[in-house]
Amino acid sequence: MAHRSVTGKSLGEVVRDGRLAKQWSLRDLAKRVEKTPSYLSDIENDRRVPAEEMLKDLARLLDLDFNDLMARAGRFGEDIVRYVTREPMAGALFRQVSDHNLNSEQIRKLSEYTEKLASAGKKDKK
C-alpha cells in the first residue's frame, strides 16, 4: 500500500509529477539513474519502494525534496536510525508525536522549536 502525505499524493505520484515537469519519459529518467524503465514504472505505480540512495538521486534529478520523498516512502534513513539508537529520547519524542496525533501545523512548530534549540546550542559552544 502506498504511503500518502498531507497532500494526498503517494511517492509514485510525486515522482511521476516531477518527471513530467521535466518533460522526461520513463526512458529518459531511467538513463539518468541507470535503471530500467520498468523499475521506475514500478516506483511510479507504487509497486516498489526504492532504497535511500535511489530516493536521493530522484530528488536531485527531479528537483524534489529528499526528506519529503523519504517520508512518502515510509523510510527514516540510516542516519536517523543510528541517531535514535544513540539517543533513545529521540525515539520517545517521535512516539509522543505519534501518540498525540500531532497535525502538520503542530509538527511544523515543533520543527521550528528544534531549530531554535540547535542554534542556541551552537552559541553555547562558542
C-alpha positions in Angstrom: 0.0 0.0 0.0 1.3 3.5 -0.9 2.1 5.9 1.9 0.3 9.2 1.3 1.3 12.6 2.6 -0.8 15.5 3.7 -1.2 16.5 0.1 -2.7 13.1 -0.6 -0.1 12.1 -3.1 1.9 8.9 -2.9 5.6 8.6 -3.5 5.0 7.3 -7.0 2.6 10.2 -7.9 5.2 12.7 -6.7 8.0 11.1 -8.7 5.8 10.9 -11.8 4.8 14.6 -11.4 8.5 15.5 -11.0 9.4 13.5 -14.1 6.6 15.0 -16.2 7.5 18.5 -15.0 11.0 17.9 -16.6 9.2 16.6 -19.7 11.2 13.4 -19.5 10.0 9.9 -20.5 10.5 6.9 -18.3 13.4 6.0 -20.6 15.0 9.5 -20.2 14.9 9.2 -16.4 16.0 5.6 -16.5 19.1 6.5 -18.4 20.0 9.2 -15.8 19.6 6.9 -12.8 21.0 3.8 -14.6 17.9 1.7 -14.0 15.3 0.1 -16.3 12.1 1.9 -17.3 10.2 -0.9 -15.8 11.9 -0.4 -12.4 10.9 3.3 -12.5 7.4 2.4 -13.6 7.1 0.2 -10.5 8.1 3.1 -8.4 5.6 5.5 -10.1 2.8 2.9 -9.7 3.7 2.4 -6.0 4.6 -1.3 -6.6 8.2 -0.7 -5.3 9.8 1.5 -2.6 13.3 2.4 -3.7 16.3 2.4 -1.5 17.5 5.6 0.2 20.3 6.2 -2.4 17.7 6.0 -5.3 15.5 8.5 -3.5 18.5 10.8 -3.2 19.1 10.5 -6.9 15.4 11.1 -7.8 15.2 14.1 -5.5 18.4 15.6 -7.1 17.4 14.9 -10.7 13.7 15.9 -10.4 14.2 18.9 -8.1 12.2 17.2 -5.3 12.7 17.4 -1.6 14.6 14.4 -0.4 13.0 14.4 3.1 9.6 14.5 1.6 10.4 11.5 -0.6 11.7 9.6 2.4 8.6 10.3 4.3 6.3 9.3 1.5 8.3 6.1 1.2 7.8 5.4 4.9 11.6 5.4 5.4 13.6 7.1 8.2 17.1 6.7 6.7 20.2 5.1 8.1 21.4 8.4 9.8 18.2 8.7 11.7 18.2 5.1 12.8 21.7 5.5 14.1 20.8 8.7 15.9 17.7 7.2 17.6 19.8 4.2 18.7 22.4 6.6 20.2 19.7 9.0 21.7 16.7 6.9 22.8 14.8 10.0 23.9 14.6 11.0 20.2 12.6 7.8 19.6 10.5 8.6 22.7 9.8 12.1 21.2 8.7 10.5 17.9 6.4 8.1 19.8 4.8 11.1 21.6 4.2 13.0 18.4 2.5 9.8 17.0 0.6 9.0 20.2 -0.8 12.6 20.3 -1.5 12.5 16.6 0.0 16.0 16.1 -1.1 17.7 12.9 1.1 19.3 10.3 1.0 22.7 11.8 1.9 21.4 15.3 4.8 19.4 13.7 6.0 22.5 11.9 6.0 24.4 15.2 7.9 21.6 16.8 10.4 21.6 14.0 10.9 25.4 14.3 11.5 25.0 18.0 14.2 22.3 17.3 15.9 24.8 15.0 15.9 27.4 17.9 17.3 24.8 20.3 20.0 23.8 17.8 21.0 27.4 17.2 21.2 28.1 21.0 23.3 25.0 21.4 25.8 26.2 18.8 26.0 29.7 20.5 26.6 28.0 23.9 29.6 26.0 22.4 31.4 29.2 21.3 
